[in-house]
């Protein structure tokens, strides 16, 4: 019997990919588009997207806000809020081209902004926290607007469509980035809409995810206690905010953060420090199958759930690190890698720019074994 779309659930769907040039040399979006397009069958056209780092060097001191609007009135309301709180150096539409398979696209603008000094002084906040709260406000309070990305020298390009179509729509061949991530979505339990496409971002964080987070409600309630608002109707959103809370706000190392979200079984925990993390942050443990790629301006980390219920493959070639759901997706852009491996469950693959020691600029400490490229 021929099954039509919507008559069958494919829980193993979704594709993720990432490419990092560790020397920080930019390359256009063609390579990452080819990589994710090779996994076309893992998507169904209801979500695709990319994150790119290093694309706005002339505005690297500014927050690059990519914001989607459902109408001009919404854009005006949002810009009124932005102008009260930020100094806007430049605002303009994000360049796109017409595409026959991209329908009902929102209005998409970008703003290069810095928080106003008087606002920071009044709120007694650092600029990163002020900007994060502004993102939450726009997503939760201004109807018809949401922030696709809000980091330095980076941007997210996402929407409803296959990822290769999104790449053409957003003209990604015109950008040069030293780090690209990509996602092809096959929605299972949450809606396919422009805000629900991956990557999910906050400040310099971006995250793509293959899997299903059955602990979403527990994770959500914990994050809400610390001011996070999950409004994009997709379980992946809690993972991005968990990394932000644990690393930016709480100062945990990457190893400690991996111990929280992909915690070992209790029987396998011997260190008292790890036991303490397991108790304090039990509500941020991610239940359910997942493979994720988390990126910042410093590099990326890719990791599976502890029992590896979703595929993840990594490879190296000279200064390039590749990670993807399938080895074939890597080989379509690098046919002769120096090394290919499949990381174990809960074993991070870490790729950092040369000269950078950390995914985020905070003190690190010893933790579980990680593979660093």
Residue, then its C-alpha position, 0 to 999 in steps of 0.5 A: x500500500x502506498x502511504x501518503x504524507x501524514x499517514x506514517x510517523x518516522x521518528x528517526x527522521x531529521x538530518x544534521x550536519x556541521x563543517x568547521x574550518x579550524x583556521x577560521x578561513x571562510x568558505x561559501x554555503x555551497x559545501x554545507x548545502x551539498x552535505x545536507x542535501x545528500x540526506x534529503x530523504x530524512x526531511x519532508x519539506x516542513x523545516x530546513x535551516x543553517x547557522x553561519x559564523x564569521x559572515x558579518x566581520x564589519x559588524x562583529x561588535x554588534x548583535x546581528x538580530x535576524x527577525x521574522x515578521x508576519x506583517x508590516x505592522x508587526x515590524x513597526x511594533x518590533x522596531x519601536x521596541x528595538x529603538x527604545x533599547x538598542x542603538x541600531x547601526x544598520x537595518x535592512x531586509x535579509x537578501x532572498x530570491x524567489x523560489x518556487x517551493x518556498x511559500x508564505x515566507x514572512x518578512x525577514x529583516x536584520x538589525x546590527x545593534x548594541x544595547x543602549x548604555x543608559x538601559x544597561x545602567x538602569x537595568x544593571x545588566x551586562x549586555x549579553x543578559x540584556x540582549x537575551x532578555x530582549x529576545x525573550x520579550x520579542x518572542x513572547x510579547x510581540x505577536x507575529x515576530x520572532x528572533x531567528x538569531x541574535x549573536x555576534x558575527x553570525x546568523x541563522x537562515x531557516x524556514x519551511x522547506x527542504x534545507x537545500x531550498x532554504x539555502x537557495x532562498x537565502x542566497x547562502x552561496x553569497x556568504x563566507x563563514x568559517x563554521x556552518x551547521x545545517x538541519x533538515x527537519x521531519x516534524x513528529x510531535x510539533x508543528x512545522x512552521x518558520x519559527x519551528x525550523x532549526x537551528x535554535x539560537x540565543x546570543x552566539x549559541x546555535x543548535x541543530x537536533x535530530x531526535x525527540x525530547x520526551x523530558x520537554x515539560x520538565x526541562x521547560x519548567x526548570x528553565x522558566x524559573x530562570x527567566x527563559x520563555x519557550x515560545x517556538x513550539x518545538x522541543x529542541x528550544x530547551x536544549x539551546x537554552x539549557x546550554x546558555x543557562x549552564x555555561x553562560x549563566x552558571x559558568x559550567x565547563x563544556x564537560x560538566x554541561x555534557x554530564x548534565x544533559x547526557x548524564x551517565x547512569x547512576x551506577x556508572x558515576x564515581x566522582x562526587x562532583x558528577x553526582x552533585x551535578x546530577x542532583x542539582x540539575x536533574x531537571x535538565x537531563x534530556x530524556x529521549x533519543x538525540x544527536x545534536x550539534x551546538x555551535x558558538x563563534x569559537x567552534x562546535x561540539x557534537x554529541x549523542x544521547x548516552x545510549x546512542x539512539x541517533x546516528x552521528x559520524x565525524x571526520x577530519x581532513x587537514x584543517x576541516x572538521x565534519x560532523x553529520x548524521x550519515x557518513x555519505x553526507x560527509x563524503x559528498x563534500x570530502x571524498x578522501x578524509x584523513x579520518x572517519x569515526x562514529x563517536x560513542x554515546x555521550x562522547x563529545x566531538x569538539x572542534x575549536x578554532x585554532x587558538x581557542x581553548x574553550x567553546x565559551x570563554x569561561x574557566x574549564x575543568x576536568x570531566x568525561x573523556x572527549x574527542x577534540x579534533 
